[in-house]
Amino acid sequence: MDSTIVLFLVQDAIINGAIYALVAVALLLVFAVTRIILVPQGEFVAFAALTLAALHAGRAPPTVWLLVALGVLTFVSVAWRQRRFFDARTLAVAALANLALPIALALLAQAMAPLKLGLASEILLTIALVTPMGPMIYRLAFEPLAEASVLVLLIAAFGVHFSLTGLGLAFFGPEGVSTPALIQGSFMIGALVVTGQSLAVVLATVALLAALGWFFRATLFGKALRACASNRLGARLVGVSTSMAGRIAFGVAALIGAISGVLVGAISTIYYDSGFLIGLKGFVAAIIAGLSSYAGAGVAAIAVGLVESFSSFWASAYKEALVFAAIIPVLVWRSLVVGHIEEDEE
């Protein structure tokens, strides 16, 4: 292996690691706020790439029907759970968020898709279609279990993942897609060829992580999420709605997933079930970071990318196994140095 090959492998690791870093940050956020390991995070990534590909081809994406179906189910679920306390205002708010918004987005997508207004418009519409799925999934599947144990929430998360994977096959079909590059062309750095899309992935990742940092430090919603992550009971006592915090966390996670899907669709062929492996590698990075450190998750994601890249060169048939095996020494080390902590009772 010469230095040129090493440079290519490192470049590939940084690009993939940037995507895994975004997924890991979303997983850490959701877990910190809700104690839910968001197994279906990868589905947001895959659905976004599939949606953008459909829009770029001039077709209304099946995402619109999935979004409307989720909205109807969420509205029915919320109405049933709160049937004894519903008033006209509450009903109107629930209908606006879960019925009117998905229908409006579906109509907008149907009207815009044949016009082919350009990549920027298609990306914005993709993000608008995928992001609302996060709060809907939380209200539909997780909000009724908000006080359950982490194990129960994990089982529910796997149930949501399998449901979304099946729906993805039904709505999008088994064919793989790729999306156009955000930045065309390439340039040379010494012997290394750097594509415009590679640069776009790194720049977008850095910009999004910086925006998330500002959101947590400077906004009221961000501070509310930090309060829930620090102490759920204390946050409730000072008036922070943990239910609202959960919806916001899922919405941010879906937004991150949508942006990740836009980025990854141009560097890899995406299928309806591709999100699981992407999410799992992000989860490996989050576990290496102890499910607690956002900066640590970013560094761990690059490490996961390096393991994957060099494994694909030396032992491509075993690269996935080697990536997932990297978590074993970390878990063994943590089991030796970190004592058992009982789950907080609320």
C-alpha positions in Angstrom: 0.0 0.0 0.0 1.5 3.3 -1.1 0.8 6.8 0.2 -1.7 7.6 -2.6 -3.9 4.7 -1.7 -3.7 5.7 2.0 -4.8 9.2 1.1 -7.8 7.9 -0.9 -8.8 5.6 2.0 -8.5 8.4 4.5 -10.6 10.7 2.3 -13.2 8.0 2.0 -13.1 7.5 5.8 -13.7 11.3 6.4 -16.6 11.4 4.0 -18.4 8.4 5.5 -17.4 9.4 9.0 -19.1 12.8 8.5 -22.4 11.0 7.7 -22.0 8.7 10.7 -21.2 11.7 12.9 -24.5 13.3 12.0 -26.4 10.0 12.7 -24.5 9.6 16.0 -25.3 13.1 17.1 -29.0 12.5 16.4 -29.0 9.3 18.3 -27.3 11.0 21.3 -29.8 13.8 21.3 -32.8 11.6 21.3 -31.4 9.2 23.9 -30.4 12.1 26.2 -33.8 13.7 26.0 -36.1 10.7 25.9 -34.0 7.6 26.8 -34.9 6.1 23.5 -32.2 4.5 21.3 -33.6 5.6 17.9 -33.1 2.5 15.9 -35.1 3.9 12.9 -32.8 7.0 12.5 -31.4 5.4 9.4 -34.8 5.3 7.8 -35.0 9.1 7.8 -31.7 9.0 5.8 -32.9 6.4 3.3 -36.3 8.0 2.8 -34.7 11.4 2.2 -32.4 10.1 -0.5 -35.3 8.2 -2.1 -37.5 11.3 -2.0 -34.9 13.5 -3.6 -34.3 11.0 -6.4 -38.0 10.9 -7.2 -38.4 14.7 -7.2 -35.3 15.0 -9.4 -36.9 12.6 -11.8 -40.0 14.7 -12.0 -42.2 12.3 -10.0 -44.2 13.0 -6.9 -42.4 10.9 -4.2 -44.3 8.1 -2.4 -43.1 9.9 0.8 -46.2 12.1 0.5 -48.5 9.2 1.1 -46.4 7.8 3.9 -46.4 11.2 5.6 -50.2 11.5 5.2 -50.7 8.0 6.5 -48.5 8.8 9.6 -50.4 12.0 10.1 -53.8 10.3 10.1 -52.6 7.5 12.5 -51.0 10.1 14.8 -54.2 12.2 14.9 -56.3 9.2 15.7 -53.9 8.1 18.4 -53.7 11.5 20.0 -57.4 12.0 19.9 -58.1 8.6 21.5 -55.5 9.1 24.3 -56.8 12.5 25.1 -60.5 11.9 24.4 -61.6 12.9 27.9 -59.8 16.2 27.9 -60.2 17.3 24.3 -61.7 20.7 23.6 -62.2 22.5 20.3 -58.8 24.3 20.4 -56.8 21.1 21.2 -58.6 19.2 18.5 -57.9 22.1 16.0 -54.1 22.1 16.9 -53.8 18.3 16.6 -55.7 18.4 13.2 -53.5 21.3 11.9 -50.2 19.5 12.9 -51.1 16.0 11.9 -53.6 16.3 9.1 -53.4 19.8 7.5 -49.6 20.0 7.3 -49.1 16.6 5.7 -51.9 17.2 3.2 -50.5 20.6 2.3 -47.0 19.2 1.8 -48.5 16.4 -0.3 -50.3 18.8 -2.6 -47.2 21.0 -2.8 -45.1 18.0 -3.8 -47.6 16.9 -6.4 -47.6 20.3 -7.9 -43.9 21.0 -7.8 -42.5 17.6 -8.9 -43.3 17.8 -12.6 -42.0 21.4 -12.8 -38.4 20.3 -12.0 -37.6 23.7 -10.4 -34.0 22.8 -9.6 -31.9 20.9 -7.1 -32.2 23.5 -4.3 -36.0 23.5 -4.4 -36.1 19.7 -4.5 -33.8 19.5 -1.4 -35.9 21.9 0.6 -39.0 20.0 -0.3 -37.4 16.7 0.6 -36.4 18.1 4.0 -39.9 19.5 4.5 -41.4 16.1 3.7 -39.2 14.0 5.9 -38.7 16.2 9.0 -42.4 16.1 10.2 -42.2 12.3 10.4 -40.0 12.5 13.5 -42.5 14.2 15.8 -45.3 12.0 14.3 -43.5 8.8 15.0 -42.7 10.0 18.6 -46.4 10.8 19.3 -47.6 7.6 17.7 -45.2 5.0 19.0 -43.2 6.4 21.9 -45.2 9.1 23.8 -47.6 6.5 25.3 -44.5 4.6 26.6 -42.6 7.7 27.8 -42.3 6.4 31.4 -41.4 2.8 30.4 -37.9 1.3 30.9 -35.1 1.7 28.4 -35.5 -1.9 27.4 -39.2 -1.5 26.6 -38.4 1.7 24.6 -35.6 -0.2 22.7 -38.1 -3.0 21.8 -40.6 -0.3 20.6 -37.8 1.3 18.6 -37.0 -2.0 16.8 -40.7 -2.4 16.1 -40.8 1.1 14.5 -37.7 0.3 12.5 -39.2 -3.0 11.1 -42.5 -1.2 10.4 -40.8 1.6 8.5 -38.6 -0.8 6.6 -41.7 -2.7 5.4 -43.5 0.6 4.5 -40.4 1.7 2.7 -40.5 -1.4 0.5 -44.2 -1.0 -0.1 -44.0 2.7 -1.0 -40.6 3.0 -2.7 -40.0 -0.5 -4.1 -36.8 -2.5 -4.1 -34.9 -0.5 -6.7 -31.8 1.5 -5.6 -31.4 5.2 -6.5 -28.7 7.8 -6.5 -29.1 11.6 -6.3 -27.2 14.4 -8.1 -24.1 15.9 -6.5 -24.5 19.1 -4.7 -21.2 20.4 -6.1 -20.2 19.2 -9.5 -16.6 18.7 -10.7 -13.4 17.8 -8.8 -10.0 19.2 -8.1 -6.5 17.9 -7.2 -4.6 18.2 -3.9 -1.3 16.7 -4.8 -2.0 13.1 -6.0 -5.5 13.1 -4.4 -8.6 13.8 -6.4 -11.2 15.5 -4.3 -14.8 15.6 -5.7 -17.1 18.5 -5.2 -19.6 16.2 -3.4 -16.9 15.1 -0.9 -16.3 18.8 -0.1 -20.1 19.4 0.2 -20.5 16.5 2.6 -17.7 17.8 4.9 -18.8 21.5 4.7 -22.5 20.6 5.3 -21.6 18.4 8.3 -19.5 21.1 9.9 -22.1 23.8 9.3 -24.9 21.6 10.6 -23.0 20.7 13.8 -22.2 24.3 14.3 -25.9 25.2 13.9 -26.9 22.5 16.4 -24.3 23.9 18.9 -25.9 27.4 18.5 -29.4 26.0 18.8 -28.6 24.3 22.1 -26.8 27.3 23.6 -28.9 30.3 22.4 -32.5 29.2 21.9 -35.2 28.5 24.4 -36.1 25.2 22.8 -32.4 24.1 22.8 -32.1 25.0 26.5 -35.3 23.0 27.2 -33.8 20.0 25.5 -30.6 20.4 27.6 -32.7 20.6 30.8 -34.5 17.4 29.9 -31.3 15.7 29.0 -29.8 16.7 32.4 -32.8 15.9 34.6 -36.2 15.0 33.3 -37.9 15.3 36.6 -36.3 18.6 37.4 -37.2 19.9 34.0 -40.9 19.0 34.6 -40.8 20.7 38.0 -39.7 24.0 36.4 -42.4 23.8 33.7 -40.6 22.2 30.8 -42.9 19.7 29.0 -41.0 16.5 28.5 -43.5 15.5 25.9 -42.8 18.6 23.8 -39.1 18.1 24.4 -39.4 14.6 23.0 -41.2 15.9 19.9 -38.6 18.5 19.3 -35.8 16.0 19.7 -37.4 13.6 17.2 -38.0 16.5 14.8 -34.3 17.6 15.0 -33.3 13.9 14.5 -35.5 13.7 11.5 -34.1 16.9 10.1 -30.5 15.6 10.6 -31.5 12.4 8.9 -33.1 14.2 6.0 -29.9 16.3 5.4 -27.8 13.2 5.8 -29.9 11.5 3.1 -29.4 14.4 0.7 -25.6 14.2 1.3 -25.2 10.4 1.1 -27.5 9.8 -1.9 -24.9 11.3 -4.3 -22.0 9.1 -3.0 -23.8 5.7 -2.6 -26.7 3.8 -4.1 -29.5 3.9 -1.6 -32.2 1.3 -1.2 -35.3 1.2 1.0 -33.4 -0.7 3.7 -30.0 1.0 3.3 -30.7 3.2 6.4 -30.3 0.4 8.8 -26.5 -0.1 8.2 -25.9 3.6 8.2 -27.8 4.0 11.5 -26.0 1.1 13.0 -22.6 2.5 12.2 -23.7 5.8 13.7 -24.8 3.8 16.8 -21.4 2.2 17.0 -19.9 5.7 17.1 -22.4 6.8 19.7 -21.6 3.8 21.9 -17.9 4.4 21.7 -18.6 8.0 22.9 -20.6 6.5 25.8 -23.9 7.9 24.6 -23.0 11.1 26.3 -20.5 13.2 24.4 -21.3 14.9 21.1 -17.7 15.8 20.4 -16.7 12.2 21.3 -19.3 10.9 18.9 -17.8 13.0 16.0 -14.3 11.7 16.7 -15.6 8.1 17.1 -17.5 8.4 13.8 -14.3 9.3 11.9 -12.7 6.3 13.6 -15.5 4.1 12.4 -15.0 5.5 8.9 -11.3 4.7 9.1 -12.0 1.1 10.2 -14.5 0.7 7.4 -12.3 2.2 4.7 -9.2 0.2 5.5 -11.2 -3.0 6.1 -12.7 -2.6 2.7 -9.2 -2.5 1.2 -7.7 -5.4 3.1 -10.7 -7.6 3.7 -13.7 -6.3 1.9 -15.8 -9.4 2.6 -15.5 -8.8 6.3 -15.6 -5.0 6.5 -19.1 -4.8 8.1 -18.1 -7.4 10.7 -14.9 -5.6 11.5 -16.7 -2.3 11.9 -19.2 -3.8 14.4 -16.5 -5.8 16.1 -14.7 -2.5 17.0 -17.4 -1.9 19.6 -16.4 -5.1 21.6 -13.2 -3.8 23.2 -14.9 -0.6 24.1 -17.8 -2.4 25.8 -15.3 -4.7 27.7 -13.3 -1.7 28.8 -16.3 0.2 30.0 -17.6 -2.9 31.9 -14.3 -3.0 33.8 -14.0 0.7 34.7 -17.6 1.9 35.0 -19.7 0.5 37.8 -23.3 -0.5 37.3 -25.8 2.4 37.6 -29.4 1.7 38.4 -31.9 3.5 36.2 -33.4 6.6 37.8 -36.8 6.2 39.2 -39.2 9.1 38.4 
